[in-house]
């Protein structure tokens, strides 16, 4: 994959899609977002493709998640203010806010390098 080949050549989105069993069109949309957000650089032509711009240990999972969906929010009330005035005292919202903080903290600690290390360990065990 791109992250494990950072120091090497560019890799085509089609070859990543085949290797990871992901539809090419879907992966192209993902790659376009990662290029726009500055995680990938691209090169056109026969030897072209995408390449990771930064070191994998400097890219945190929370930043990648935010690139695609914005802030992670579990505690947004589905009823909005129109239907419910208990936003500040809602027990469920307080619990969800606590879970949200823990989840964000966990995602802040996970880097792309952590995921690469985990994948390498998994391959060695199977």
C-alpha positions in Angstrom: 0.0 0.0 0.0 1.0 3.7 -0.3 2.0 4.2 3.3 4.3 1.2 3.4 6.0 2.3 0.2 6.6 6.0 1.0 10.3 6.1 0.2 9.7 4.2 -3.0 8.0 4.9 -6.4 4.5 6.1 -7.0 1.8 3.5 -7.0 -1.3 3.5 -9.2 -4.7 3.7 -7.6 -5.8 0.8 -9.8 -3.0 -1.5 -8.4 -3.9 -0.5 -4.8 -7.5 -1.2 -5.5 -6.7 -4.6 -6.9 -4.3 -5.4 -4.0 -6.8 -4.3 -1.3 -9.9 -5.6 -3.1 -11.6 -2.1 -3.2 -13.5 -0.8 -6.3 -11.3 1.5 -8.3 -13.9 4.3 -8.7 -14.4 4.3 -4.9 -10.6 4.4 -4.2 -10.2 7.2 -6.7 -12.6 9.3 -4.7 -10.8 8.5 -1.5 -7.4 9.3 -3.1 -8.8 12.6 -4.5 -9.7 13.7 -1.0 -6.3 12.6 0.4 -4.6 14.6 -2.4 -6.7 17.7 -1.7 -5.9 17.5 2.0 -2.2 17.2 1.4 -1.6 13.5 2.4 -0.8 12.3 -1.2 1.2 13.7 -4.1 0.4 12.6 -7.6 2.4 12.0 -10.8 0.9 11.6 -14.2 2.0 9.1 -16.8 3.1 5.5 -17.1 5.2 5.5 -14.0 2.7 7.8 -12.2 0.3 7.2 -9.3 0.1 8.4 -5.8 2.7 8.7 -3.1 2.4 9.6 0.6 3.8 13.1 1.3 4.4 12.8 5.1 5.9 10.2 7.3 3.3 7.7 8.4 4.1 8.3 12.1 3.1 12.0 11.7 -0.4 11.3 10.3 -3.0 10.7 13.0 -6.1 8.7 12.3 -8.3 11.5 13.7 -7.0 13.9 11.1 -7.8 11.5 8.3 -11.3 11.0 9.7 -11.8 14.7 9.9 -10.7 15.0 6.2 -13.7 12.9 5.2 -16.4 13.8 7.6 -15.4 16.8 9.7 -15.6 16.7 13.5 -16.5 13.4 15.1 -19.8 14.0 16.9 -21.7 11.3 18.6 -23.5 13.6 21.0 -25.5 15.6 18.4 -29.1 15.4 19.5 -31.4 13.8 16.9 -34.3 15.9 18.2 -32.7 19.3 17.8 -33.8 22.2 20.0 -37.3 22.4 18.4 -38.4 19.1 19.9 -36.4 18.9 23.1 -35.3 21.6 25.6 -33.3 19.2 27.7 -30.0 19.5 25.8 -28.0 20.7 28.7 -29.4 18.1 31.2 -29.9 15.1 28.9 -28.3 12.0 30.5 -27.8 10.2 27.2 -26.1 13.2 25.6 -23.7 13.5 28.6 -22.8 9.8 28.2 -22.3 10.1 24.5 -20.2 13.2 25.0 -17.9 11.2 27.4 -17.6 8.3 24.9 -16.9 10.8 22.1 -14.0 12.4 24.1 -12.5 8.9 24.7 -12.9 7.9 21.1 -11.3 11.1 19.8 -8.4 10.7 22.3 -7.9 7.1 21.0 -8.0 8.3 17.4 -5.5 11.0 18.2 -3.0 8.4 19.5 -3.2 6.1 16.4 -1.0 7.0 13.5 -0.8 5.5 10.1 2.5 3.9 11.2 0.6 2.2 14.1 -1.8 0.7 11.5 1.2 -0.5 9.3 2.8 -2.1 12.3 -0.4 -3.8 13.3 -0.9 -5.1 9.7 2.7 -6.4 9.7 2.1 -8.2 13.0 -1.1 -9.7 11.7 0.5 -11.0 8.5 3.3 -12.6 10.5 0.7 -14.4 12.8 -1.3 -15.8 9.9 
